[in-house]
Amino acid sequence: MNKQPRIRKGIGFFSLFCIAIGVIVGQSTIVSLLQAAGIAGWGFLGAMAIAYVLMLCNSATFAELALMMPRHGGLSAYCEASLGHFPAIFAVFAGYVVPALFGQAAELMLVDSVMAQLLPGAMPTMGWAVLLLAVLVLLNYLGTDVFARTQTLLTVVMLVFLALTGIVAASGGFHAGTAVASGAGLAAMAENVTVIGVVSLVLYSLIGTEFVTPLAEDAENPARDIPRAMFIGLTVVTIANALFCIGAGLLLSRETLTTAATPHLEYAVAVFGPVAKLVFGAIAITATASLVNTVLGALPQMLHGMAMSGQVFPVFKRLSARYRTPWVALLFVACLPLVGVAWSGGDVGKILPLIIAAASAWLISYMIAHLALIVLRLRMPDAPRPYRVPLFPLPQVIAILGLGYVVANSAPAPELVAPIFTSLGTVLALIAVIGALWIRFFMHKGLFEANPALIGEPPQRH
């Protein structure tokens, strides 16, 4: 018996805006920014400009693809329609499962480290992280509407914190005058300036706006609001990040920014004084919750869409009877960062290589998405496109070349080359082998057999 779809109001622009930048305002992204400022000095501003342009290109590509195929499958649907099943599986696992494995692991270790410093002995090791993860899984199980409301609150709090901290620090207010460390300030930031070596770190603080695209079929006005949410969100968070890092460079030494396990905690104390520690605990939880909540809201929907196409285990098709949530996929995604924590031994000092490995995998998936758009424009020039990328194919070519260069030069120091590329290469090789075997022996299809029939297909309601 066919069930009638539920009538509900779609997600509005402001909620989409908050979801688009939900991954960007996490703790690991804040730490990656501060480390970039410590390594590069004022060069981090140049790296941020490069990253901003590349991510504008990326947002434009995903906006066009998402509105051509407003399906929960997300990137997998875009790649399946243009490049075939193997690129679809590889792109999603490289761009979203690997970052969930590495990036969210770093996020959970950070929140646990901060809370252990603020409330020592209150919870066992990783206890805070597991508790937070469990709460967010429950909220996402309750459905898209609860996820959107939660994300709106988390994102607003984090944007205010980033901008306010940077402005107060740069103006010399609160405790800034007495907390300035030796080796900090304008002169120190002007020494040994570099740009290219930290672009991958800065990119990690700006990637993820496309997490809003799997919600295109839930949006109130997707053709108008999906592109605006990504472009405006990216611009606002870039400004907030720049303010935050400028203040940090003026107050803290570059050595502290680069080597401290929790430089954002050091920064908060320098600006607001020791009383800020407890408040910062709430901010740390909010930042981690923002990132993890966004991933838990979007990635299970992608995996559900892939299961509907036969690209992953059929068990990911399962939906909760009441909330229509892909609960099996949700639990799978929730377990990924726990695997990453075990992989790294729970060592917060290993966060930098994890962040760079996650960012590099993500950028590879972006390159595949740009290629998918180029192929679709050439093969199906007359397909309906509610949004069209301007100046095609220039943004896609710039992005592919730029992102490829950044991945190849993603290690900011020689000693990090081995740990970064060993982790990245191992996981990507496993994805490629398993994906190829799955397509051949379970799907019984060609690796690069495209399915252009997905173009213009109406959203699937489940």
LOMIZA-35715 format. One record per residue (C-alpha): x, y negated, z; residue in three letters. Coordinates in steps of 0.1 Angstrom, whole numbers, m for minus. Layout:
REM residues N
<bagu x="X" y="Y" z="Z" residuo="ALA"/>
...
REM end
This chain:
REM residues 462
<bagu x="0" y="0" z="0" residuo="MET"/>
<bagu x="13" y="m34" z="m9" residuo="ASN"/>
<bagu x="16" y="m59" z="19" residuo="LYS"/>
<bagu x="7" y="m95" z="13" residuo="GLN"/>
<bagu x="37" y="m118" z="19" residuo="PRO"/>
<bagu x="36" y="m140" z="49" residuo="ARG"/>
<bagu x="27" y="m176" z="43" residuo="ILE"/>
<bagu x="52" y="m198" z="61" residuo="ARG"/>
<bagu x="67" y="m232" z="57" residuo="LYS"/>
<bagu x="101" y="m232" z="41" residuo="GLY"/>
<bagu x="134" y="m243" z="57" residuo="ILE"/>
<bagu x="138" y="m281" z="53" residuo="GLY"/>
<bagu x="169" y="m301" z="43" residuo="PHE"/>
<bagu x="183" y="m308" z="77" residuo="PHE"/>
<bagu x="182" y="m272" z="88" residuo="SER"/>
<bagu x="199" y="m262" z="55" residuo="LEU"/>
<bagu x="225" y="m290" z="60" residuo="PHE"/>
<bagu x="233" y="m275" z="95" residuo="CYS"/>
<bagu x="235" y="m240" z="81" residuo="ILE"/>
<bagu x="258" y="m251" z="53" residuo="ALA"/>
<bagu x="284" y="m263" z="77" residuo="ILE"/>
<bagu x="277" y="m238" z="105" residuo="GLY"/>
<bagu x="308" y="m218" z="97" residuo="VAL"/>
<bagu x="330" y="m250" z="94" residuo="ILE"/>
<bagu x="325" y="m262" z="130" residuo="VAL"/>
<bagu x="338" y="m230" z="147" residuo="GLY"/>
<bagu x="366" y="m228" z="172" residuo="GLN"/>
<bagu x="390" y="m210" z="148" residuo="SER"/>
<bagu x="385" y="m237" z="122" residuo="THR"/>
<bagu x="392" y="m264" z="148" residuo="ILE"/>
<bagu x="424" y="m246" z="158" residuo="VAL"/>
<bagu x="434" y="m241" z="121" residuo="SER"/>
<bagu x="430" y="m279" z="116" residuo="LEU"/>
<bagu x="451" y="m288" z="146" residuo="LEU"/>
<bagu x="478" y="m263" z="136" residuo="GLN"/>
<bagu x="479" y="m278" z="101" residuo="ALA"/>
<bagu x="483" y="m313" z="116" residuo="ALA"/>
<bagu x="512" y="m300" z="138" residuo="GLY"/>
<bagu x="529" y="m283" z="110" residuo="ILE"/>
<bagu x="524" y="m310" z="83" residuo="ALA"/>
<bagu x="523" y="m343" z="102" residuo="GLY"/>
<bagu x="504" y="m369" z="82" residuo="TRP"/>
<bagu x="506" y="m345" z="52" residuo="GLY"/>
<bagu x="475" y="m328" z="66" residuo="PHE"/>
<bagu x="455" y="m357" z="52" residuo="LEU"/>
<bagu x="468" y="m349" z="17" residuo="GLY"/>
<bagu x="460" y="m312" z="22" residuo="ALA"/>
<bagu x="425" y="m322" z="34" residuo="MET"/>
<bagu x="420" y="m342" z="2" residuo="ALA"/>
<bagu x="430" y="m313" z="m20" residuo="ILE"/>
<bagu x="408" y="m289" z="0" residuo="ALA"/>
<bagu x="378" y="m313" z="m2" residuo="TYR"/>
<bagu x="380" y="m315" z="m40" residuo="VAL"/>
<bagu x="384" y="m277" z="m43" residuo="LEU"/>
<bagu x="354" y="m271" z="m20" residuo="MET"/>
<bagu x="333" y="m296" z="m39" residuo="LEU"/>
<bagu x="339" y="m276" z="m70" residuo="CYS"/>
<bagu x="330" y="m244" z="m51" residuo="ASN"/>
<bagu x="298" y="m259" z="m38" residuo="SER"/>
<bagu x="287" y="m270" z="m73" residuo="ALA"/>
<bagu x="293" y="m235" z="m86" residuo="THR"/>
<bagu x="274" y="m218" z="m59" residuo="PHE"/>
<bagu x="245" y="m243" z="m62" residuo="ALA"/>
<bagu x="240" y="m234" z="m99" residuo="GLU"/>
<bagu x="243" y="m197" z="m93" residuo="LEU"/>
<bagu x="220" y="m197" z="m63" residuo="ALA"/>
<bagu x="192" y="m216" z="m80" residuo="LEU"/>
<bagu x="195" y="m194" z="m111" residuo="MET"/>
<bagu x="190" y="m163" z="m89" residuo="MET"/>
<bagu x="173" y="m172" z="m56" residuo="PRO"/>
<bagu x="178" y="m138" z="m41" residuo="ARG"/>
<bagu x="190" y="m127" z="m7" residuo="HIS"/>
<bagu x="218" y="m108" z="m25" residuo="GLY"/>
<bagu x="238" y="m140" z="m28" residuo="GLY"/>
<bagu x="273" y="m136" z="m44" residuo="LEU"/>
<bagu x="267" y="m99" z="m52" residuo="SER"/>
<bagu x="237" y="m108" z="m74" residuo="ALA"/>
<bagu x="256" y="m135" z="m92" residuo="TYR"/>
<bagu x="285" y="m112" z="m100" residuo="CYS"/>
<bagu x="264" y="m82" z="m109" residuo="GLU"/>
<bagu x="245" y="m103" z="m135" residuo="ALA"/>
<bagu x="277" y="m116" z="m151" residuo="SER"/>
<bagu x="307" y="m93" z="m143" residuo="LEU"/>
<bagu x="293" y="m60" z="m132" residuo="GLY"/>
<bagu x="290" y="m40" z="m100" residuo="HIS"/>
<bagu x="327" y="m37" z="m91" residuo="PHE"/>
<bagu x="334" y="m75" z="m90" residuo="PRO"/>
<bagu x="301" y="m79" z="m71" residuo="ALA"/>
<bagu x="311" y="m54" z="m44" residuo="ILE"/>
<bagu x="347" y="m66" z="m42" residuo="PHE"/>
<bagu x="337" y="m103" z="m41" residuo="ALA"/>
<bagu x="313" y="m99" z="m12" residuo="VAL"/>
<bagu x="335" y="m76" z="9" residuo="PHE"/>
<bagu x="366" y="m98" z="2" residuo="ALA"/>
<bagu x="348" y="m131" z="8" residuo="GLY"/>
<bagu x="325" y="m122" z="37" residuo="TYR"/>
<bagu x="332" y="m88" z="53" residuo="VAL"/>
<bagu x="370" y="m94" z="55" residuo="VAL"/>
<bagu x="366" y="m129" z="70" residuo="PRO"/>
<bagu x="340" y="m115" z="94" residuo="ALA"/>
<bagu x="366" y="m89" z="104" residuo="LEU"/>
<bagu x="395" y="m113" z="108" residuo="PHE"/>
<bagu x="380" y="m148" z="112" residuo="GLY"/>
<bagu x="353" y="m139" z="137" residuo="GLN"/>
<bagu x="378" y="m117" z="157" residuo="ALA"/>
<bagu x="399" y="m149" z="160" residuo="ALA"/>
<bagu x="368" y="m168" z="170" residuo="GLU"/>
<bagu x="359" y="m143" z="198" residuo="LEU"/>
<bagu x="394" y="m141" z="211" residuo="MET"/>
<bagu x="395" y="m179" z="213" residuo="LEU"/>
<bagu x="363" y="m183" z="232" residuo="VAL"/>
<bagu x="373" y="m155" z="256" residuo="ASP"/>
<bagu x="407" y="m172" z="262" residuo="SER"/>
<bagu x="392" y="m205" z="269" residuo="VAL"/>
<bagu x="366" y="m191" z="293" residuo="MET"/>
<bagu x="392" y="m170" z="310" residuo="ALA"/>
<bagu x="412" y="m202" z="317" residuo="GLN"/>
<bagu x="382" y="m221" z="330" residuo="LEU"/>
<bagu x="366" y="m193" z="351" residuo="LEU"/>
<bagu x="394" y="m168" z="358" residuo="PRO"/>
<bagu x="382" y="m134" z="369" residuo="GLY"/>
<bagu x="345" y="m141" z="362" residuo="ALA"/>
<bagu x="344" y="m115" z="334" residuo="MET"/>
<bagu x="366" y="m87" z="322" residuo="PRO"/>
<bagu x="388" y="m92" z="291" residuo="THR"/>
<bagu x="366" y="m100" z="261" residuo="MET"/>
<bagu x="335" y="m100" z="283" residuo="GLY"/>
<bagu x="325" y="m135" z="275" residuo="TRP"/>
<bagu x="329" y="m128" z="238" residuo="ALA"/>
<bagu x="308" y="m97" z="238" residuo="VAL"/>
<bagu x="281" y="m114" z="258" residuo="LEU"/>
<bagu x="279" y="m143" z="234" residuo="LEU"/>
<bagu x="279" y="m119" z="204" residuo="LEU"/>
<bagu x="250" y="m99" z="220" residuo="ALA"/>
<bagu x="229" y="m130" z="225" residuo="VAL"/>
<bagu x="234" y="m142" z="189" residuo="LEU"/>
<bagu x="225" y="m108" z="175" residuo="VAL"/>
<bagu x="193" y="m109" z="195" residuo="LEU"/>
<bagu x="185" y="m144" z="182" residuo="LEU"/>
<bagu x="191" y="m134" z="146" residuo="ASN"/>
<bagu x="170" y="m102" z="150" residuo="TYR"/>
<bagu x="141" y="m125" z="158" residuo="LEU"/>
<bagu x="142" y="m138" z="122" residuo="GLY"/>
<bagu x="152" y="m166" z="98" residuo="THR"/>
<bagu x="132" y="m194" z="116" residuo="ASP"/>
<bagu x="148" y="m188" z="150" residuo="VAL"/>
<bagu x="182" y="m186" z="133" residuo="PHE"/>
<bagu x="177" y="m220" z="116" residuo="ALA"/>
<bagu x="166" y="m237" z="147" residuo="ARG"/>
<bagu x="195" y="m224" z="167" residuo="THR"/>
<bagu x="220" y="m234" z="141" residuo="GLN"/>
<bagu x="206" y="m269" z="139" residuo="THR"/>
<bagu x="212" y="m275" z="176" residuo="LEU"/>
<bagu x="247" y="m259" z="176" residuo="LEU"/>
<bagu x="259" y="m279" z="145" residuo="THR"/>
<bagu x="247" y="m313" z="158" residuo="VAL"/>
<bagu x="265" y="m308" z="191" residuo="VAL"/>
<bagu x="297" y="m298" z="173" residuo="MET"/>
<bagu x="297" y="m327" z="149" residuo="LEU"/>
<bagu x="292" y="m352" z="177" residuo="VAL"/>
<bagu x="320" y="m336" z="197" residuo="PHE"/>
<bagu x="345" y="m337" z="168" residuo="LEU"/>
<bagu x="338" y="m373" z="158" residuo="ALA"/>
<bagu x="335" y="m387" z="193" residuo="LEU"/>
<bagu x="368" y="m370" z="205" residuo="THR"/>
<bagu x="387" y="m384" z="175" residuo="GLY"/>
<bagu x="373" y="m419" z="178" residuo="ILE"/>
<bagu x="380" y="m421" z="216" residuo="VAL"/>
<bagu x="415" y="m407" z="212" residuo="ALA"/>
<bagu x="424" y="m430" z="183" residuo="ALA"/>
<bagu x="411" y="m460" z="202" residuo="SER"/>
<bagu x="431" y="m452" z="233" residuo="GLY"/>
<bagu x="400" y="m449" z="255" residuo="GLY"/>
<bagu x="393" y="m428" z="286" residuo="PHE"/>
<bagu x="425" y="m410" z="297" residuo="HIS"/>
<bagu x="444" y="m413" z="264" residuo="ALA"/>
<bagu x="468" y="m439" z="277" residuo="GLY"/>
<bagu x="482" y="m417" z="304" residuo="THR"/>
<bagu x="481" y="m384" z="286" residuo="ALA"/>
<bagu x="502" y="m392" z="255" residuo="VAL"/>
<bagu x="529" y="m366" z="253" residuo="ALA"/>
<bagu x="565" y="m373" z="242" residuo="SER"/>
<bagu x="569" y="m365" z="205" residuo="GLY"/>
<bagu x="534" y="m377" z="198" residuo="ALA"/>
<bagu x="521" y="m407" z="179" residuo="GLY"/>
<bagu x="526" y="m423" z="145" residuo="LEU"/>
<bagu x="563" y="m419" z="142" residuo="ALA"/>
<bagu x="563" y="m382" z="151" residuo="ALA"/>
<bagu x="535" y="m375" z="126" residuo="MET"/>
<bagu x="555" y="m392" z="99" residuo="ALA"/>
<bagu x="585" y="m368" z="103" residuo="GLU"/>
<bagu x="590" y="m337" z="81" residuo="ASN"/>
<bagu x="558" y="m342" z="62" residuo="VAL"/>
<bagu x="545" y="m314" z="40" residuo="THR"/>
<bagu x="512" y="m309" z="21" residuo="VAL"/>
<bagu x="509" y="m277" z="1" residuo="ILE"/>
<bagu x="520" y="m253" z="28" residuo="GLY"/>
<bagu x="490" y="m261" z="50" residuo="VAL"/>
<bagu x="463" y="m263" z="23" residuo="VAL"/>
<bagu x="451" y="m228" z="32" residuo="SER"/>
<bagu x="448" y="m237" z="69" residuo="LEU"/>
<bagu x="428" y="m269" z="60" residuo="VAL"/>
<bagu x="407" y="m250" z="35" residuo="LEU"/>
<bagu x="397" y="m226" z="62" residuo="TYR"/>
<bagu x="381" y="m256" z="80" residuo="SER"/>
<bagu x="360" y="m265" z="50" residuo="LEU"/>
<bagu x="350" y="m231" z="34" residuo="ILE"/>
<bagu x="316" y="m216" z="40" residuo="GLY"/>
<bagu x="290" y="m241" z="27" residuo="THR"/>
<bagu x="277" y="m214" z="4" residuo="GLU"/>
<bagu x="264" y="m195" z="34" residuo="PHE"/>
<bagu x="232" y="m215" z="28" residuo="VAL"/>
<bagu x="227" y="m200" z="m7" residuo="THR"/>
<bagu x="212" y="m167" z="4" residuo="PRO"/>
<bagu x="184" y="m187" z="20" residuo="LEU"/>
<bagu x="174" y="m203" z="m13" residuo="ALA"/>
<bagu x="142" y="m182" z="m14" residuo="GLU"/>
<bagu x="133" y="m194" z="21" residuo="ASP"/>
<bagu x="140" y="m231" z="14" residuo="ALA"/>
<bagu x="111" y="m256" z="12" residuo="GLU"/>
<bagu x="126" y="m273" z="m19" residuo="ASN"/>
<bagu x="157" y="m253" z="m30" residuo="PRO"/>
<bagu x="164" y="m271" z="m62" residuo="ALA"/>
<bagu x="167" y="m304" z="m44" residuo="ARG"/>
<bagu x="180" y="m294" z="m10" residuo="ASP"/>
<bagu x="205" y="m266" z="m16" residuo="ILE"/>
<bagu x="230" y="m287" z="m35" residuo="PRO"/>
<bagu x="224" y="m317" z="m12" residuo="ARG"/>
<bagu x="230" y="m296" z="19" residuo="ALA"/>
<bagu x="263" y="m284" z="6" residuo="MET"/>
<bagu x="277" y="m317" z="m8" residuo="PHE"/>
<bagu x="265" y="m339" z="20" residuo="ILE"/>
<bagu x="275" y="m313" z="47" residuo="GLY"/>
<bagu x="310" y="m309" z="32" residuo="LEU"/>
<bagu x="315" y="m347" z="31" residuo="THR"/>
<bagu x="303" y="m353" z="67" residuo="VAL"/>
<bagu x="323" y="m325" z="82" residuo="VAL"/>
<bagu x="355" y="m336" z="63" residuo="THR"/>
<bagu x="352" y="m371" z="78" residuo="ILE"/>
<bagu x="346" y="m356" z="113" residuo="ALA"/>
<bagu x="375" y="m333" z="109" residuo="ASN"/>
<bagu x="398" y="m361" z="98" residuo="ALA"/>
<bagu x="389" y="m383" z="128" residuo="LEU"/>
<bagu x="394" y="m353" z="151" residuo="PHE"/>
<bagu x="429" y="m345" z="138" residuo="CYS"/>
<bagu x="441" y="m381" z="136" residuo="ILE"/>
<bagu x="433" y="m385" z="173" residuo="GLY"/>
<bagu x="451" y="m353" z="181" residuo="ALA"/>
<bagu x="482" y="m364" z="162" residuo="GLY"/>
<bagu x="483" y="m396" z="182" residuo="LEU"/>
<bagu x="480" y="m379" z="216" residuo="LEU"/>
<bagu x="496" y="m345" z="215" residuo="LEU"/>
<bagu x="531" y="m335" z="203" residuo="SER"/>
<bagu x="533" y="m315" z="171" residuo="ARG"/>
<bagu x="549" y="m287" z="190" residuo="GLU"/>
<bagu x="518" y="m284" z="212" residuo="THR"/>
<bagu x="495" y="m286" z="182" residuo="LEU"/>
<bagu x="514" y="m258" z="165" residuo="THR"/>
<bagu x="522" y="m234" z="193" residuo="THR"/>
<bagu x="495" y="m238" z="220" residuo="ALA"/>
<bagu x="471" y="m208" z="220" residuo="ALA"/>
<bagu x="442" y="m233" z="227" residuo="THR"/>
<bagu x="453" y="m267" z="214" residuo="PRO"/>
<bagu x="418" y="m279" z="213" residuo="HIS"/>
<bagu x="415" y="m274" z="250" residuo="LEU"/>
<bagu x="448" y="m294" z="255" residuo="GLU"/>
<bagu x="433" y="m321" z="233" residuo="TYR"/>
<bagu x="401" y="m323" z="253" residuo="ALA"/>
<bagu x="419" y="m326" z="286" residuo="VAL"/>
<bagu x="442" y="m353" z="271" residuo="ALA"/>
<bagu x="412" y="m374" z="260" residuo="VAL"/>
<bagu x="386" y="m368" z="288" residuo="PHE"/>
<bagu x="408" y="m357" z="317" residuo="GLY"/>
<bagu x="408" y="m325" z="338" residuo="PRO"/>
<bagu x="370" y="m328" z="344" residuo="VAL"/>
<bagu x="366" y="m320" z="307" residuo="ALA"/>
<bagu x="376" y="m284" z="312" residuo="LYS"/>
<bagu x="342" y="m272" z="323" residuo="LEU"/>
<bagu x="324" y="m293" z="297" residuo="VAL"/>
<bagu x="348" y="m279" z="271" residuo="PHE"/>
<bagu x="338" y="m244" z="280" residuo="GLY"/>
<bagu x="303" y="m253" z="268" residuo="ALA"/>
<bagu x="318" y="m268" z="237" residuo="ILE"/>
<bagu x="339" y="m238" z="230" residuo="ALA"/>
<bagu x="309" y="m215" z="233" residuo="ILE"/>
<bagu x="289" y="m238" z="211" residuo="THR"/>
<bagu x="316" y="m238" z="184" residuo="ALA"/>
<bagu x="320" y="m201" z="184" residuo="THR"/>
<bagu x="283" y="m196" z="184" residuo="ALA"/>
<bagu x="279" y="m219" z="154" residuo="SER"/>
<bagu x="303" y="m199" z="133" residuo="LEU"/>
<bagu x="292" y="m164" z="144" residuo="VAL"/>
<bagu x="255" y="m173" z="142" residuo="ASN"/>
<bagu x="259" y="m185" z="106" residuo="THR"/>
<bagu x="276" y="m153" z="96" residuo="VAL"/>
<bagu x="251" y="m131" z="114" residuo="LEU"/>
<bagu x="223" y="m150" z="97" residuo="GLY"/>
<bagu x="236" y="m148" z="61" residuo="ALA"/>
<bagu x="258" y="m118" z="57" residuo="LEU"/>
<bagu x="232" y="m91" z="67" residuo="PRO"/>
<bagu x="209" y="m107" z="41" residuo="GLN"/>
<bagu x="237" y="m103" z="14" residuo="MET"/>
<bagu x="242" y="m66" z="24" residuo="LEU"/>
<bagu x="205" y="m60" z="23" residuo="HIS"/>
<bagu x="203" y="m74" z="m12" residuo="GLY"/>
<bagu x="233" y="m52" z="m22" residuo="MET"/>
<bagu x="216" y="m22" z="m8" residuo="ALA"/>
<bagu x="185" y="m29" z="m29" residuo="MET"/>
<bagu x="208" y="m28" z="m59" residuo="SER"/>
<bagu x="225" y="4" z="m48" residuo="GLY"/>
<bagu x="258" y="m12" z="m41" residuo="GLN"/>
<bagu x="261" y="m3" z="m4" residuo="VAL"/>
<bagu x="247" y="24" z="18" residuo="PHE"/>
<bagu x="209" y="27" z="15" residuo="PRO"/>
<bagu x="206" y="24" z="53" residuo="VAL"/>
<bagu x="212" y="m14" z="49" residuo="PHE"/>
<bagu x="178" y="m16" z="33" residuo="LYS"/>
<bagu x="160" y="m11" z="66" residuo="ARG"/>
<bagu x="140" y="m40" z="80" residuo="LEU"/>
<bagu x="125" y="m44" z="114" residuo="SER"/>
<bagu x="88" y="m38" z="112" residuo="ALA"/>
<bagu x="79" y="m71" z="131" residuo="ARG"/>
<bagu x="105" y="m97" z="121" residuo="TYR"/>
<bagu x="115" y="m83" z="87" residuo="ARG"/>
<bagu x="152" y="m86" z="97" residuo="THR"/>
<bagu x="178" y="m63" z="81" residuo="PRO"/>
<bagu x="187" y="m49" z="115" residuo="TRP"/>
<bagu x="211" y="m22" z="105" residuo="VAL"/>
<bagu x="231" y="m47" z="84" residuo="ALA"/>
<bagu x="230" y="m71" z="114" residuo="LEU"/>
<bagu x="245" y="m45" z="137" residuo="LEU"/>
<bagu x="271" y="m36" z="112" residuo="PHE"/>
<bagu x="282" y="m73" z="108" residuo="VAL"/>
<bagu x="282" y="m77" z="146" residuo="ALA"/>
<bagu x="306" y="m48" z="149" residuo="CYS"/>
<bagu x="331" y="m62" z="124" residuo="LEU"/>
<bagu x="348" y="m88" z="147" residuo="PRO"/>
<bagu x="351" y="m62" z="175" residuo="LEU"/>
<bagu x="371" y="m40" z="150" residuo="VAL"/>
<bagu x="393" y="m71" z="142" residuo="GLY"/>
<bagu x="399" y="m76" z="179" residuo="VAL"/>
<bagu x="411" y="m40" z="183" residuo="ALA"/>
<bagu x="432" y="m44" z="151" residuo="TRP"/>
<bagu x="451" y="m74" z="167" residuo="SER"/>
<bagu x="452" y="m59" z="201" residuo="GLY"/>
<bagu x="432" y="m88" z="215" residuo="GLY"/>
<bagu x="464" y="m110" z="213" residuo="ASP"/>
<bagu x="453" y="m146" z="210" residuo="VAL"/>
<bagu x="488" y="m154" z="198" residuo="GLY"/>
<bagu x="481" y="m135" z="166" residuo="LYS"/>
<bagu x="452" y="m158" z="156" residuo="ILE"/>
<bagu x="471" y="m178" z="130" residuo="LEU"/>
<bagu x="479" y="m149" z="107" residuo="PRO"/>
<bagu x="443" y="m136" z="111" residuo="LEU"/>
<bagu x="429" y="m170" z="101" residuo="ILE"/>
<bagu x="451" y="m173" z="70" residuo="ILE"/>
<bagu x="444" y="m137" z="59" residuo="ALA"/>
<bagu x="406" y="m144" z="63" residuo="ALA"/>
<bagu x="409" y="m177" z="44" residuo="ALA"/>
<bagu x="429" y="m160" z="15" residuo="SER"/>
<bagu x="403" y="m132" z="11" residuo="ALA"/>
<bagu x="376" y="m158" z="11" residuo="TRP"/>
<bagu x="393" y="m179" z="m16" residuo="LEU"/>
<bagu x="398" y="m148" z="m38" residuo="ILE"/>
<bagu x="360" y="m143" z="m37" residuo="SER"/>
<bagu x="355" y="m179" z="m47" residuo="TYR"/>
<bagu x="377" y="m174" z="m77" residuo="MET"/>
<bagu x="355" y="m145" z="m88" residuo="ILE"/>
<bagu x="324" y="m167" z="m83" residuo="ALA"/>
<bagu x="338" y="m194" z="m106" residuo="HIS"/>
<bagu x="346" y="m168" z="m132" residuo="LEU"/>
<bagu x="310" y="m155" z="m129" residuo="ALA"/>
<bagu x="296" y="m189" z="m137" residuo="LEU"/>
<bagu x="319" y="m193" z="m167" residuo="ILE"/>
<bagu x="308" y="m160" z="m181" residuo="VAL"/>
<bagu x="271" y="m168" z="m175" residuo="LEU"/>
<bagu x="274" y="m202" z="m192" residuo="ARG"/>
<bagu x="290" y="m186" z="m222" residuo="LEU"/>
<bagu x="267" y="m155" z="m225" residuo="ARG"/>
<bagu x="234" y="m171" z="m215" residuo="MET"/>
<bagu x="237" y="m209" z="m223" residuo="PRO"/>
<bagu x="199" y="m213" z="m225" residuo="ASP"/>
<bagu x="190" y="m195" z="m192" residuo="ALA"/>
<bagu x="170" y="m217" z="m167" residuo="PRO"/>
<bagu x="192" y="m237" z="m145" residuo="ARG"/>
<bagu x="175" y="m259" z="m119" residuo="PRO"/>
<bagu x="210" y="m273" z="m111" residuo="TYR"/>
<bagu x="239" y="m276" z="m136" residuo="ARG"/>
<bagu x="275" y="m282" z="m127" residuo="VAL"/>
<bagu x="286" y="m314" z="m143" residuo="PRO"/>
<bagu x="317" y="m315" z="m165" residuo="LEU"/>
<bagu x="316" y="m277" z="m170" residuo="PHE"/>
<bagu x="341" y="m259" z="m172" residuo="PRO"/>
<bagu x="366" y="m284" z="m157" residuo="LEU"/>
<bagu x="356" y="m279" z="m120" residuo="PRO"/>
<bagu x="357" y="m241" z="m124" residuo="GLN"/>
<bagu x="391" y="m241" z="m141" residuo="VAL"/>
<bagu x="406" y="m265" z="m115" residuo="ILE"/>
<bagu x="392" y="m244" z="m87" residuo="ALA"/>
<bagu x="405" y="m211" z="m100" residuo="ILE"/>
<bagu x="440" y="m224" z="m106" residuo="LEU"/>
<bagu x="440" y="m244" z="m74" residuo="GLY"/>
<bagu x="427" y="m216" z="m52" residuo="LEU"/>
<bagu x="451" y="m191" z="m68" residuo="GLY"/>
<bagu x="481" y="m213" z="m60" residuo="TYR"/>
<bagu x="469" y="m218" z="m24" residuo="VAL"/>
<bagu x="465" y="m181" z="m18" residuo="VAL"/>
<bagu x="500" y="m174" z="m33" residuo="ALA"/>
<bagu x="515" y="m200" z="m10" residuo="ASN"/>
<bagu x="493" y="m195" z="20" residuo="SER"/>
<bagu x="520" y="m186" z="46" residuo="ALA"/>
<bagu x="531" y="m218" z="63" residuo="PRO"/>
<bagu x="563" y="m202" z="76" residuo="ALA"/>
<bagu x="585" y="m174" z="62" residuo="PRO"/>
<bagu x="580" y="m151" z="92" residuo="GLU"/>
<bagu x="542" y="m151" z="86" residuo="LEU"/>
<bagu x="544" y="m138" z="50" residuo="VAL"/>
<bagu x="546" y="m101" z="61" residuo="ALA"/>
<bagu x="518" y="m101" z="87" residuo="PRO"/>
<bagu x="495" y="m121" z="65" residuo="ILE"/>
<bagu x="499" y="m103" z="32" residuo="PHE"/>
<bagu x="502" y="m68" z="49" residuo="THR"/>
<bagu x="468" y="m72" z="66" residuo="SER"/>
<bagu x="452" y="m88" z="35" residuo="LEU"/>
<bagu x="466" y="m64" z="10" residuo="GLY"/>
<bagu x="457" y="m33" z="31" residuo="THR"/>
<bagu x="421" y="m43" z="35" residuo="VAL"/>
<bagu x="416" y="m55" z="m1" residuo="LEU"/>
<bagu x="431" y="m23" z="m15" residuo="ALA"/>
<bagu x="407" y="m2" z="6" residuo="LEU"/>
<bagu x="378" y="m23" z="m6" residuo="ILE"/>
<bagu x="388" y="m18" z="m42" residuo="ALA"/>
<bagu x="393" y="19" z="m40" residuo="VAL"/>
<bagu x="361" y="26" z="m20" residuo="ILE"/>
<bagu x="341" y="2" z="m42" residuo="GLY"/>
<bagu x="353" y="19" z="m74" residuo="ALA"/>
<bagu x="346" y="54" z="m60" residuo="LEU"/>
<bagu x="311" y="44" z="m49" residuo="TRP"/>
<bagu x="302" y="29" z="m83" residuo="ILE"/>
<bagu x="314" y="60" z="m102" residuo="ARG"/>
<bagu x="302" y="88" z="m80" residuo="PHE"/>
<bagu x="271" y="74" z="m62" residuo="PHE"/>
<bagu x="258" y="47" z="m85" residuo="MET"/>
<bagu x="269" y="65" z="m116" residuo="HIS"/>
<bagu x="275" y="33" z="m135" residuo="LYS"/>
<bagu x="303" y="15" z="m152" residuo="GLY"/>
<bagu x="326" y="m7" z="m130" residuo="LEU"/>
<bagu x="320" y="m37" z="m152" residuo="PHE"/>
<bagu x="285" y="m30" z="m164" residuo="GLU"/>
<bagu x="267" y="m64" z="m161" residuo="ALA"/>
<bagu x="230" y="m67" z="m154" residuo="ASN"/>
<bagu x="219" y="m100" z="m169" residuo="PRO"/>
<bagu x="182" y="m91" z="m163" residuo="ALA"/>
<bagu x="187" y="m106" z="m128" residuo="LEU"/>
<bagu x="187" y="m141" z="m143" residuo="ILE"/>
<bagu x="154" y="m157" z="m137" residuo="GLY"/>
<bagu x="141" y="m127" z="m117" residuo="GLU"/>
<bagu x="116" y="m140" z="m91" residuo="PRO"/>
<bagu x="127" y="m137" z="m54" residuo="PRO"/>
<bagu x="121" y="m104" z="m38" residuo="GLN"/>
<bagu x="97" y="m106" z="m8" residuo="ARG"/>
<bagu x="100" y="m77" z="17" residuo="HIS"/>
REM end
